[in-house]
Amino acid sequence: MRQSITILQKKQKAILKENFFSQSEEVTFRSFGEVIKIIGKKYYTVRGKKIDKIINLVDSKSSFKVTLGGCIIKKINGIVILSKE
């Protein structure tokens, strides 16, 4: 799992490779929530309903750009990039 996440602390970015979302649903859900919490520098994770919506976008669309929990979430060429808003 660790090979599918690259967190750049100084630039406040995370890069999630394609195999991140190929894990089990529960692992993907909790891990994605924690990554958003870390990058967005929030104390609480975002709502589960919102995380589900973003995970469904990753599965269905080829590219998109949305904001959630103080993060900008972009999907480009199968790679999901999270950066501080």
PDB file of N, CA, C and O in Angstrom, chain B, residues numbered from 101:
ATOM      1  N   MET B 101       0.820  -1.190   0.000  1.00  0.00           N
ATOM      2  CA  MET B 101       0.000   0.000   0.000  1.00  0.00           C
ATOM      3  C   MET B 101       0.862   1.251   0.000  1.00  0.00           C
ATOM      4  O   MET B 101       0.513   2.237  -0.650  1.00  0.00           O
ATOM      5  N   ARG B 102       1.958   1.234   0.700  1.00  0.00           N
ATOM      6  CA  ARG B 102       2.811   2.407   0.828  1.00  0.00           C
ATOM      7  C   ARG B 102       3.375   2.835  -0.529  1.00  0.00           C
ATOM      8  O   ARG B 102       3.618   4.024  -0.731  1.00  0.00           O
ATOM      9  N   GLN B 103       3.591   1.909  -1.461  1.00  0.00           N
ATOM     10  CA  GLN B 103       4.136   2.257  -2.760  1.00  0.00           C
ATOM     11  C   GLN B 103       3.147   3.042  -3.609  1.00  0.00           C
ATOM     12  O   GLN B 103       3.545   3.672  -4.588  1.00  0.00           O
ATOM     13  N   SER B 104       1.878   3.016  -3.255  1.00  0.00           N
ATOM     14  CA  SER B 104       0.876   3.690  -4.061  1.00  0.00           C
ATOM     15  C   SER B 104       0.628   5.125  -3.611  1.00  0.00           C
ATOM     16  O   SER B 104      -0.148   5.839  -4.246  1.00  0.00           O
ATOM     17  N   ILE B 105       1.281   5.567  -2.511  1.00  0.00           N
ATOM     18  CA  ILE B 105       1.116   6.929  -2.009  1.00  0.00           C
ATOM     19  C   ILE B 105       2.475   7.607  -1.938  1.00  0.00           C
ATOM     20  O   ILE B 105       3.436   7.047  -1.410  1.00  0.00           O
ATOM     21  N   THR B 106       2.541   8.818  -2.475  1.00  0.00           N
ATOM     22  CA  THR B 106       3.728   9.647  -2.325  1.00  0.00           C
ATOM     23  C   THR B 106       3.276  10.957  -1.712  1.00  0.00           C
ATOM     24  O   THR B 106       2.498  11.688  -2.326  1.00  0.00           O
ATOM     25  N   ILE B 107       3.751  11.272  -0.506  1.00  0.00           N
ATOM     26  CA  ILE B 107       3.367  12.513   0.162  1.00  0.00           C
ATOM     27  C   ILE B 107       4.575  13.434   0.169  1.00  0.00           C
ATOM     28  O   ILE B 107       5.640  13.079   0.673  1.00  0.00           O
ATOM     29  N   LEU B 108       4.396  14.618  -0.396  1.00  0.00           N
ATOM     30  CA  LEU B 108       5.447  15.621  -0.435  1.00  0.00           C
ATOM     31  C   LEU B 108       5.137  16.650   0.643  1.00  0.00           C
ATOM     32  O   LEU B 108       4.268  17.501   0.451  1.00  0.00           O
ATOM     33  N   GLN B 109       5.829  16.585   1.766  1.00  0.00           N
ATOM     34  CA  GLN B 109       5.533  17.423   2.925  1.00  0.00           C
ATOM     35  C   GLN B 109       5.733  18.908   2.645  1.00  0.00           C
ATOM     36  O   GLN B 109       4.872  19.714   2.998  1.00  0.00           O
ATOM     37  N   LYS B 110       6.838  19.290   2.025  1.00  0.00           N
ATOM     38  CA  LYS B 110       7.138  20.701   1.829  1.00  0.00           C
ATOM     39  C   LYS B 110       6.164  21.362   0.863  1.00  0.00           C
ATOM     40  O   LYS B 110       5.797  22.523   1.048  1.00  0.00           O
ATOM     41  N   LYS B 111       5.751  20.646  -0.144  1.00  0.00           N
ATOM     42  CA  LYS B 111       4.820  21.207  -1.124  1.00  0.00           C
ATOM     43  C   LYS B 111       3.369  20.946  -0.761  1.00  0.00           C
ATOM     44  O   LYS B 111       2.463  21.407  -1.455  1.00  0.00           O
ATOM     45  N   GLN B 112       3.141  20.220   0.310  1.00  0.00           N
ATOM     46  CA  GLN B 112       1.800  19.880   0.784  1.00  0.00           C
ATOM     47  C   GLN B 112       0.981  19.221  -0.323  1.00  0.00           C
ATOM     48  O   GLN B 112      -0.124  19.660  -0.643  1.00  0.00           O
ATOM     49  N   LYS B 113       1.545  18.159  -0.902  1.00  0.00           N
ATOM     50  CA  LYS B 113       0.874  17.411  -1.958  1.00  0.00           C
ATOM     51  C   LYS B 113       0.961  15.926  -1.674  1.00  0.00           C
ATOM     52  O   LYS B 113       1.865  15.456  -0.984  1.00  0.00           O
ATOM     53  N   ALA B 114      -0.001  15.198  -2.222  1.00  0.00           N
ATOM     54  CA  ALA B 114       0.021  13.742  -2.192  1.00  0.00           C
ATOM     55  C   ALA B 114      -0.307  13.244  -3.587  1.00  0.00           C
ATOM     56  O   ALA B 114      -1.186  13.782  -4.259  1.00  0.00           O
ATOM     57  N   ILE B 115       0.400  12.221  -4.015  1.00  0.00           N
ATOM     58  CA  ILE B 115       0.166  11.607  -5.320  1.00  0.00           C
ATOM     59  C   ILE B 115      -0.275  10.176  -5.079  1.00  0.00           C
ATOM     60  O   ILE B 115       0.456   9.385  -4.483  1.00  0.00           O
ATOM     61  N   LEU B 116      -1.473   9.842  -5.544  1.00  0.00           N
ATOM     62  CA  LEU B 116      -2.032   8.506  -5.385  1.00  0.00           C
ATOM     63  C   LEU B 116      -2.011   7.812  -6.740  1.00  0.00           C
ATOM     64  O   LEU B 116      -2.644   8.271  -7.691  1.00  0.00           O
ATOM     65  N   LYS B 117      -1.288   6.719  -6.823  1.00  0.00           N
ATOM     66  CA  LYS B 117      -1.195   5.985  -8.080  1.00  0.00           C
ATOM     67  C   LYS B 117      -2.424   5.103  -8.268  1.00  0.00           C
ATOM     68  O   LYS B 117      -3.244   4.964  -7.361  1.00  0.00           O
ATOM     69  N   GLU B 118      -2.544   4.514  -9.446  1.00  0.00           N
ATOM     70  CA  GLU B 118      -3.729   3.732  -9.806  1.00  0.00           C
ATOM     71  C   GLU B 118      -4.007   2.586  -8.839  1.00  0.00           C
ATOM     72  O   GLU B 118      -5.167   2.303  -8.541  1.00  0.00           O
ATOM     73  N   ASN B 119      -2.963   1.923  -8.345  1.00  0.00           N
ATOM     74  CA  ASN B 119      -3.186   0.757  -7.492  1.00  0.00           C
ATOM     75  C   ASN B 119      -3.691   1.127  -6.095  1.00  0.00           C
ATOM     76  O   ASN B 119      -4.090   0.239  -5.342  1.00  0.00           O
ATOM     77  N   PHE B 120      -3.686   2.416  -5.726  1.00  0.00           N
ATOM     78  CA  PHE B 120      -4.255   2.850  -4.448  1.00  0.00           C
ATOM     79  C   PHE B 120      -5.737   2.510  -4.392  1.00  0.00           C
ATOM     80  O   PHE B 120      -6.227   2.048  -3.361  1.00  0.00           O
ATOM     81  N   PHE B 121      -6.446   2.730  -5.475  1.00  0.00           N
ATOM     82  CA  PHE B 121      -7.891   2.511  -5.514  1.00  0.00           C
ATOM     83  C   PHE B 121      -8.259   1.068  -5.863  1.00  0.00           C
ATOM     84  O   PHE B 121      -9.443   0.738  -5.930  1.00  0.00           O
ATOM     85  N   SER B 122      -7.266   0.202  -6.086  1.00  0.00           N
ATOM     86  CA  SER B 122      -7.559  -1.203  -6.361  1.00  0.00           C
ATOM     87  C   SER B 122      -7.590  -2.041  -5.084  1.00  0.00           C
ATOM     88  O   SER B 122      -7.864  -3.240  -5.141  1.00  0.00           O
ATOM     89  N   GLN B 123      -7.314  -1.428  -3.940  1.00  0.00           N
ATOM     90  CA  GLN B 123      -7.390  -2.119  -2.646  1.00  0.00           C
ATOM     91  C   GLN B 123      -8.860  -2.361  -2.295  1.00  0.00           C
ATOM     92  O   GLN B 123      -9.752  -1.953  -3.037  1.00  0.00           O
ATOM     93  N   SER B 124      -9.106  -3.016  -1.176  1.00  0.00           N
ATOM     94  CA  SER B 124     -10.494  -3.249  -0.757  1.00  0.00           C
ATOM     95  C   SER B 124     -11.176  -1.917  -0.480  1.00  0.00           C
ATOM     96  O   SER B 124     -10.515  -0.915  -0.210  1.00  0.00           O
ATOM     97  N   GLU B 125     -12.475  -1.916  -0.547  1.00  0.00           N
ATOM     98  CA  GLU B 125     -13.264  -0.686  -0.426  1.00  0.00           C
ATOM     99  C   GLU B 125     -13.036   0.020   0.910  1.00  0.00           C
ATOM    100  O   GLU B 125     -12.888   1.241   0.952  1.00  0.00           O
ATOM    101  N   GLU B 126     -13.007  -0.744   1.990  1.00  0.00           N
ATOM    102  CA  GLU B 126     -12.837  -0.162   3.324  1.00  0.00           C
ATOM    103  C   GLU B 126     -11.443   0.444   3.501  1.00  0.00           C
ATOM    104  O   GLU B 126     -11.305   1.520   4.084  1.00  0.00           O
ATOM    105  N   VAL B 127     -10.426  -0.232   3.009  1.00  0.00           N
ATOM    106  CA  VAL B 127      -9.051   0.276   3.107  1.00  0.00           C
ATOM    107  C   VAL B 127      -8.911   1.557   2.302  1.00  0.00           C
ATOM    108  O   VAL B 127      -8.326   2.530   2.777  1.00  0.00           O
ATOM    109  N   THR B 128      -9.441   1.563   1.094  1.00  0.00           N
ATOM    110  CA  THR B 128      -9.387   2.751   0.250  1.00  0.00           C
ATOM    111  C   THR B 128     -10.116   3.917   0.907  1.00  0.00           C
ATOM    112  O   THR B 128      -9.605   5.037   0.927  1.00  0.00           O
ATOM    113  N   PHE B 129     -11.301   3.661   1.442  1.00  0.00           N
ATOM    114  CA  PHE B 129     -12.120   4.693   2.065  1.00  0.00           C
ATOM    115  C   PHE B 129     -11.397   5.347   3.242  1.00  0.00           C
ATOM    116  O   PHE B 129     -11.303   6.572   3.314  1.00  0.00           O
ATOM    117  N   ARG B 130     -10.894   4.540   4.150  1.00  0.00           N
ATOM    118  CA  ARG B 130     -10.231   5.087   5.353  1.00  0.00           C
ATOM    119  C   ARG B 130      -8.908   5.763   5.017  1.00  0.00           C
ATOM    120  O   ARG B 130      -8.588   6.812   5.576  1.00  0.00           O
ATOM    121  N   SER B 131      -8.148   5.178   4.121  1.00  0.00           N
ATOM    122  CA  SER B 131      -6.861   5.753   3.742  1.00  0.00           C
ATOM    123  C   SER B 131      -7.036   7.083   3.019  1.00  0.00           C
ATOM    124  O   SER B 131      -6.308   8.040   3.282  1.00  0.00           O
ATOM    125  N   PHE B 132      -8.000   7.138   2.112  1.00  0.00           N
ATOM    126  CA  PHE B 132      -8.253   8.370   1.370  1.00  0.00           C
ATOM    127  C   PHE B 132      -8.709   9.477   2.316  1.00  0.00           C
ATOM    128  O   PHE B 132      -8.304  10.630   2.164  1.00  0.00           O
ATOM    129  N   GLY B 133      -9.546   9.134   3.288  1.00  0.00           N
ATOM    130  CA  GLY B 133      -9.984  10.105   4.291  1.00  0.00           C
ATOM    131  C   GLY B 133      -8.821  10.647   5.109  1.00  0.00           C
ATOM    132  O   GLY B 133      -8.764  11.844   5.391  1.00  0.00           O
ATOM    133  N   GLU B 134      -7.896   9.777   5.491  1.00  0.00           N
ATOM    134  CA  GLU B 134      -6.731  10.201   6.266  1.00  0.00           C
ATOM    135  C   GLU B 134      -5.800  11.088   5.441  1.00  0.00           C
ATOM    136  O   GLU B 134      -5.253  12.061   5.961  1.00  0.00           O
ATOM    137  N   VAL B 135      -5.615  10.761   4.160  1.00  0.00           N
ATOM    138  CA  VAL B 135      -4.761  11.575   3.299  1.00  0.00           C
ATOM    139  C   VAL B 135      -5.356  12.972   3.149  1.00  0.00           C
ATOM    140  O   VAL B 135      -4.625  13.961   3.211  1.00  0.00           O
ATOM    141  N   ILE B 136      -6.668  13.068   2.953  1.00  0.00           N
ATOM    142  CA  ILE B 136      -7.330  14.373   2.855  1.00  0.00           C
ATOM    143  C   ILE B 136      -7.148  15.154   4.153  1.00  0.00           C
ATOM    144  O   ILE B 136      -6.893  16.358   4.127  1.00  0.00           O
ATOM    145  N   LYS B 137      -7.278  14.466   5.286  1.00  0.00           N
ATOM    146  CA  LYS B 137      -7.114  15.105   6.594  1.00  0.00           C
ATOM    147  C   LYS B 137      -5.694  15.644   6.775  1.00  0.00           C
ATOM    148  O   LYS B 137      -5.519  16.745   7.297  1.00  0.00           O
ATOM    149  N   ILE B 138      -4.694  14.897   6.358  1.00  0.00           N
ATOM    150  CA  ILE B 138      -3.297  15.307   6.508  1.00  0.00           C
ATOM    151  C   ILE B 138      -2.969  16.485   5.592  1.00  0.00           C
ATOM    152  O   ILE B 138      -2.393  17.477   6.038  1.00  0.00           O
ATOM    153  N   ILE B 139      -3.330  16.378   4.327  1.00  0.00           N
ATOM    154  CA  ILE B 139      -3.003  17.433   3.367  1.00  0.00           C
ATOM    155  C   ILE B 139      -3.787  18.706   3.673  1.00  0.00           C
ATOM    156  O   ILE B 139      -3.234  19.803   3.591  1.00  0.00           O
ATOM    157  N   GLY B 140      -5.072  18.576   4.026  1.00  0.00           N
ATOM    158  CA  GLY B 140      -5.898  19.727   4.330  1.00  0.00           C
ATOM    159  C   GLY B 140      -5.652  20.319   5.707  1.00  0.00           C
ATOM    160  O   GLY B 140      -6.195  21.372   6.039  1.00  0.00           O
ATOM    161  N   LYS B 141      -4.826  19.639   6.517  1.00  0.00           N
ATOM    162  CA  LYS B 141      -4.493  20.059   7.880  1.00  0.00           C
ATOM    163  C   LYS B 141      -5.749  20.308   8.719  1.00  0.00           C
ATOM    164  O   LYS B 141      -5.904  21.359   9.341  1.00  0.00           O
ATOM    165  N   LYS B 142      -6.628  19.326   8.720  1.00  0.00           N
ATOM    166  CA  LYS B 142      -7.857  19.380   9.511  1.00  0.00           C
ATOM    167  C   LYS B 142      -7.750  18.402  10.671  1.00  0.00           C
ATOM    168  O   LYS B 142      -7.028  17.408  10.593  1.00  0.00           O
ATOM    169  N   TYR B 143      -8.473  18.692  11.747  1.00  0.00           N
ATOM    170  CA  TYR B 143      -8.476  17.816  12.906  1.00  0.00           C
ATOM    171  C   TYR B 143      -9.382  16.610  12.677  1.00  0.00           C
ATOM    172  O   TYR B 143      -9.053  15.492  13.074  1.00  0.00           O
ATOM    173  N   TYR B 144     -10.523  16.845  12.036  1.00  0.00           N
ATOM    174  CA  TYR B 144     -11.485  15.783  11.752  1.00  0.00           C
ATOM    175  C   TYR B 144     -11.449  15.418  10.272  1.00  0.00           C
ATOM    176  O   TYR B 144     -11.108  16.241   9.422  1.00  0.00           O
ATOM    177  N   THR B 145     -11.805  14.178   9.984  1.00  0.00           N
ATOM    178  CA  THR B 145     -11.923  13.773   8.579  1.00  0.00           C
ATOM    179  C   THR B 145     -13.215  14.329   7.998  1.00  0.00           C
ATOM    180  O   THR B 145     -14.129  14.703   8.733  1.00  0.00           O
ATOM    181  N   VAL B 146     -13.282  14.379   6.686  1.00  0.00           N
ATOM    182  CA  VAL B 146     -14.491  14.861   6.023  1.00  0.00           C
ATOM    183  C   VAL B 146     -15.575  13.795   6.085  1.00  0.00           C
ATOM    184  O   VAL B 146     -15.302  12.647   6.438  1.00  0.00           O
ATOM    185  N   ARG B 147     -16.798  14.169   5.745  1.00  0.00           N
ATOM    186  CA  ARG B 147     -17.922  13.239   5.812  1.00  0.00           C
ATOM    187  C   ARG B 147     -17.737  12.058   4.870  1.00  0.00           C
ATOM    188  O   ARG B 147     -17.195  12.191   3.773  1.00  0.00           O
ATOM    189  N   GLY B 148     -18.196  10.916   5.321  1.00  0.00           N
ATOM    190  CA  GLY B 148     -18.066   9.695   4.534  1.00  0.00           C
ATOM    191  C   GLY B 148     -18.785   9.751   3.208  1.00  0.00           C
ATOM    192  O   GLY B 148     -18.321   9.193   2.214  1.00  0.00           O
ATOM    193  N   LYS B 149     -19.925  10.430   3.193  1.00  0.00           N
ATOM    194  CA  LYS B 149     -20.711  10.567   1.964  1.00  0.00           C
ATOM    195  C   LYS B 149     -19.899  11.293   0.888  1.00  0.00           C
ATOM    196  O   LYS B 149     -19.955  10.935  -0.288  1.00  0.00           O
ATOM    197  N   LYS B 150     -19.155  12.300   1.298  1.00  0.00           N
ATOM    198  CA  LYS B 150     -18.331  13.066   0.359  1.00  0.00           C
ATOM    199  C   LYS B 150     -17.146  12.238  -0.147  1.00  0.00           C
ATOM    200  O   LYS B 150     -16.789  12.311  -1.322  1.00  0.00           O
ATOM    201  N   ILE B 151     -16.544  11.455   0.745  1.00  0.00           N
ATOM    202  CA  ILE B 151     -15.436  10.586   0.331  1.00  0.00           C
ATOM    203  C   ILE B 151     -15.926   9.560  -0.680  1.00  0.00           C
ATOM    204  O   ILE B 151     -15.253   9.305  -1.679  1.00  0.00           O
ATOM    205  N   ASP B 152     -17.091   8.968  -0.433  1.00  0.00           N
ATOM    206  CA  ASP B 152     -17.676   8.011  -1.383  1.00  0.00           C
ATOM    207  C   ASP B 152     -17.883   8.640  -2.746  1.00  0.00           C
ATOM    208  O   ASP B 152     -17.617   8.015  -3.772  1.00  0.00           O
ATOM    209  N   LYS B 153     -18.360   9.881  -2.757  1.00  0.00           N
ATOM    210  CA  LYS B 153     -18.622  10.575  -4.012  1.00  0.00           C
ATOM    211  C   LYS B 153     -17.331  10.767  -4.816  1.00  0.00           C
ATOM    212  O   LYS B 153     -17.317  10.589  -6.034  1.00  0.00           O
ATOM    213  N   ILE B 154     -16.247  11.134  -4.119  1.00  0.00           N
ATOM    214  CA  ILE B 154     -14.964  11.326  -4.798  1.00  0.00           C
ATOM    215  C   ILE B 154     -14.406  10.000  -5.305  1.00  0.00           C
ATOM    216  O   ILE B 154     -13.876   9.940  -6.415  1.00  0.00           O
ATOM    217  N   ILE B 155     -14.517   8.939  -4.513  1.00  0.00           N
ATOM    218  CA  ILE B 155     -14.034   7.627  -4.942  1.00  0.00           C
ATOM    219  C   ILE B 155     -14.806   7.153  -6.169  1.00  0.00           C
ATOM    220  O   ILE B 155     -14.217   6.564  -7.075  1.00  0.00           O
ATOM    221  N   ASN B 156     -16.105   7.397  -6.211  1.00  0.00           N
ATOM    222  CA  ASN B 156     -16.899   7.044  -7.393  1.00  0.00           C
ATOM    223  C   ASN B 156     -16.474   7.860  -8.606  1.00  0.00           C
ATOM    224  O   ASN B 156     -16.466   7.343  -9.723  1.00  0.00           O
ATOM    225  N   LEU B 157     -16.117   9.139  -8.404  1.00  0.00           N
ATOM    226  CA  LEU B 157     -15.613   9.958  -9.506  1.00  0.00           C
ATOM    227  C   LEU B 157     -14.307   9.390 -10.054  1.00  0.00           C
ATOM    228  O   LEU B 157     -14.099   9.352 -11.267  1.00  0.00           O
ATOM    229  N   VAL B 158     -13.442   8.956  -9.167  1.00  0.00           N
ATOM    230  CA  VAL B 158     -12.155   8.384  -9.587  1.00  0.00           C
ATOM    231  C   VAL B 158     -12.388   7.146 -10.454  1.00  0.00           C
ATOM    232  O   VAL B 158     -11.705   6.947 -11.459  1.00  0.00           O
ATOM    233  N   ASP B 159     -13.352   6.321 -10.062  1.00  0.00           N
ATOM    234  CA  ASP B 159     -13.641   5.102 -10.820  1.00  0.00           C
ATOM    235  C   ASP B 159     -14.299   5.387 -12.165  1.00  0.00           C
ATOM    236  O   ASP B 159     -14.057   4.671 -13.136  1.00  0.00           O
ATOM    237  N   SER B 160     -15.130   6.429 -12.232  1.00  0.00           N
ATOM    238  CA  SER B 160     -15.945   6.622 -13.423  1.00  0.00           C
ATOM    239  C   SER B 160     -15.364   7.610 -14.442  1.00  0.00           C
ATOM    240  O   SER B 160     -15.519   7.390 -15.643  1.00  0.00           O
ATOM    241  N   LYS B 161     -14.721   8.656 -14.020  1.00  0.00           N
ATOM    242  CA  LYS B 161     -14.255   9.689 -14.952  1.00  0.00           C
ATOM    243  C   LYS B 161     -12.771   9.538 -15.259  1.00  0.00           C
ATOM    244  O   LYS B 161     -11.997   9.008 -14.461  1.00  0.00           O
ATOM    245  N   SER B 162     -12.401  10.021 -16.437  1.00  0.00           N
ATOM    246  CA  SER B 162     -10.995   9.953 -16.823  1.00  0.00           C
ATOM    247  C   SER B 162     -10.193  11.096 -16.206  1.00  0.00           C
ATOM    248  O   SER B 162      -9.027  10.911 -15.855  1.00  0.00           O
ATOM    249  N   SER B 163     -10.807  12.283 -16.068  1.00  0.00           N
ATOM    250  CA  SER B 163     -10.125  13.398 -15.400  1.00  0.00           C
ATOM    251  C   SER B 163     -11.167  14.319 -14.777  1.00  0.00           C
ATOM    252  O   SER B 163     -12.274  14.464 -15.296  1.00  0.00           O
ATOM    253  N   PHE B 164     -10.799  14.937 -13.661  1.00  0.00           N
ATOM    254  CA  PHE B 164     -11.677  15.873 -12.972  1.00  0.00           C
ATOM    255  C   PHE B 164     -10.865  16.720 -12.008  1.00  0.00           C
ATOM    256  O   PHE B 164      -9.689  16.452 -11.762  1.00  0.00           O
ATOM    257  N   LYS B 165     -11.506  17.745 -11.466  1.00  0.00           N
ATOM    258  CA  LYS B 165     -10.884  18.612 -10.465  1.00  0.00           C
ATOM    259  C   LYS B 165     -11.976  19.064  -9.517  1.00  0.00           C
ATOM    260  O   LYS B 165     -12.933  19.715  -9.937  1.00  0.00           O
ATOM    261  N   VAL B 166     -11.845  18.722  -8.224  1.00  0.00           N
ATOM    262  CA  VAL B 166     -12.824  19.095  -7.204  1.00  0.00           C
ATOM    263  C   VAL B 166     -12.077  19.539  -5.940  1.00  0.00           C
ATOM    264  O   VAL B 166     -10.873  19.326  -5.804  1.00  0.00           O
ATOM    265  N   THR B 167     -12.821  20.160  -5.024  1.00  0.00           N
ATOM    266  CA  THR B 167     -12.246  20.525  -3.732  1.00  0.00           C
ATOM    267  C   THR B 167     -13.011  19.813  -2.630  1.00  0.00           C
ATOM    268  O   THR B 167     -14.219  19.597  -2.727  1.00  0.00           O
ATOM    269  N   LEU B 168     -12.284  19.452  -1.579  1.00  0.00           N
ATOM    270  CA  LEU B 168     -12.889  18.777  -0.428  1.00  0.00           C
ATOM    271  C   LEU B 168     -11.934  18.865   0.754  1.00  0.00           C
ATOM    272  O   LEU B 168     -10.752  18.547   0.621  1.00  0.00           O
ATOM    273  N   GLY B 169     -12.429  19.289   1.899  1.00  0.00           N
ATOM    274  CA  GLY B 169     -11.642  19.302   3.122  1.00  0.00           C
ATOM    275  C   GLY B 169     -10.385  20.146   3.069  1.00  0.00           C
ATOM    276  O   GLY B 169      -9.378  19.791   3.683  1.00  0.00           O
ATOM    277  N   GLY B 170     -10.423  21.261   2.346  1.00  0.00           N
ATOM    278  CA  GLY B 170      -9.243  22.113   2.236  1.00  0.00           C
ATOM    279  C   GLY B 170      -8.232  21.621   1.222  1.00  0.00           C
ATOM    280  O   GLY B 170      -7.102  22.109   1.193  1.00  0.00           O
ATOM    281  N   CYS B 171      -8.617  20.655   0.382  1.00  0.00           N
ATOM    282  CA  CYS B 171      -7.724  20.078  -0.628  1.00  0.00           C
ATOM    283  C   CYS B 171      -8.308  20.258  -2.024  1.00  0.00           C
ATOM    284  O   CYS B 171      -9.525  20.263  -2.208  1.00  0.00           O
ATOM    285  N   ILE B 172      -7.437  20.403  -2.982  1.00  0.00           N
ATOM    286  CA  ILE B 172      -7.823  20.333  -4.391  1.00  0.00           C
ATOM    287  C   ILE B 172      -7.466  18.930  -4.843  1.00  0.00           C
ATOM    288  O   ILE B 172      -6.316  18.508  -4.724  1.00  0.00           O
ATOM    289  N   ILE B 173      -8.443  18.210  -5.358  1.00  0.00           N
ATOM    290  CA  ILE B 173      -8.243  16.824  -5.787  1.00  0.00           C
ATOM    291  C   ILE B 173      -8.388  16.782  -7.306  1.00  0.00           C
ATOM    292  O   ILE B 173      -9.445  17.108  -7.846  1.00  0.00           O
ATOM    293  N   LYS B 174      -7.307  16.372  -7.995  1.00  0.00           N
ATOM    294  CA  LYS B 174      -7.309  16.302  -9.454  1.00  0.00           C
ATOM    295  C   LYS B 174      -6.955  14.889  -9.891  1.00  0.00           C
ATOM    296  O   LYS B 174      -6.125  14.222  -9.273  1.00  0.00           O
ATOM    297  N   LYS B 175      -7.593  14.445 -10.959  1.00  0.00           N
ATOM    298  CA  LYS B 175      -7.221  13.171 -11.578  1.00  0.00           C
ATOM    299  C   LYS B 175      -6.739  13.469 -12.987  1.00  0.00           C
ATOM    300  O   LYS B 175      -7.465  14.026 -13.810  1.00  0.00           O
ATOM    301  N   ILE B 176      -5.495  13.083 -13.245  1.00  0.00           N
ATOM    302  CA  ILE B 176      -4.880  13.308 -14.547  1.00  0.00           C
ATOM    303  C   ILE B 176      -4.166  12.030 -14.954  1.00  0.00           C
ATOM    304  O   ILE B 176      -3.288  11.555 -14.234  1.00  0.00           O
ATOM    305  N   ASN B 177      -4.529  11.476 -16.086  1.00  0.00           N
ATOM    306  CA  ASN B 177      -3.887  10.258 -16.615  1.00  0.00           C
ATOM    307  C   ASN B 177      -3.854   9.116 -15.625  1.00  0.00           C
ATOM    308  O   ASN B 177      -2.847   8.414 -15.539  1.00  0.00           O
ATOM    309  N   GLY B 178      -4.925   8.906 -14.870  1.00  0.00           N
ATOM    310  CA  GLY B 178      -5.003   7.790 -13.948  1.00  0.00           C
ATOM    311  C   GLY B 178      -4.327   8.014 -12.608  1.00  0.00           C
ATOM    312  O   GLY B 178      -4.338   7.122 -11.760  1.00  0.00           O
ATOM    313  N   ILE B 179      -3.741   9.179 -12.398  1.00  0.00           N
ATOM    314  CA  ILE B 179      -3.083   9.499 -11.133  1.00  0.00           C
ATOM    315  C   ILE B 179      -3.893  10.589 -10.440  1.00  0.00           C
ATOM    316  O   ILE B 179      -4.283  11.576 -11.065  1.00  0.00           O
ATOM    317  N   VAL B 180      -4.145  10.405  -9.145  1.00  0.00           N
ATOM    318  CA  VAL B 180      -4.892  11.376  -8.362  1.00  0.00           C
ATOM    319  C   VAL B 180      -3.908  12.203  -7.552  1.00  0.00           C
ATOM    320  O   VAL B 180      -3.073  11.661  -6.827  1.00  0.00           O
ATOM    321  N   ILE B 181      -4.014  13.535  -7.683  1.00  0.00           N
ATOM    322  CA  ILE B 181      -3.121  14.463  -7.003  1.00  0.00           C
ATOM    323  C   ILE B 181      -3.934  15.290  -6.021  1.00  0.00           C
ATOM    324  O   ILE B 181      -4.931  15.909  -6.394  1.00  0.00           O
ATOM    325  N   LEU B 182      -3.506  15.299  -4.769  1.00  0.00           N
ATOM    326  CA  LEU B 182      -4.135  16.124  -3.742  1.00  0.00           C
ATOM    327  C   LEU B 182      -3.166  17.225  -3.357  1.00  0.00           C
ATOM    328  O   LEU B 182      -1.995  16.960  -3.082  1.00  0.00           O
ATOM    329  N   SER B 183      -3.650  18.459  -3.336  1.00  0.00           N
ATOM    330  CA  SER B 183      -2.807  19.571  -2.923  1.00  0.00           C
ATOM    331  C   SER B 183      -3.607  20.499  -2.024  1.00  0.00           C
ATOM    332  O   SER B 183      -4.837  20.513  -2.071  1.00  0.00           O
ATOM    333  N   LYS B 184      -2.916  21.262  -1.218  1.00  0.00           N
ATOM    334  CA  LYS B 184      -3.558  22.184  -0.287  1.00  0.00           C
ATOM    335  C   LYS B 184      -4.270  23.273  -1.080  1.00  0.00           C
ATOM    336  O   LYS B 184      -3.740  23.790  -2.064  1.00  0.00           O
ATOM    337  N   GLU B 185      -5.472  23.612  -0.641  1.00  0.00           N
ATOM    338  CA  GLU B 185      -6.286  24.629  -1.324  1.00  0.00           C
ATOM    339  C   GLU B 185      -5.722  26.005  -1.096  1.00  0.00           C
ATOM    340  O   GLU B 185      -6.272  26.988  -1.593  1.00  0.00           O
TER     341      GLU B 185
END
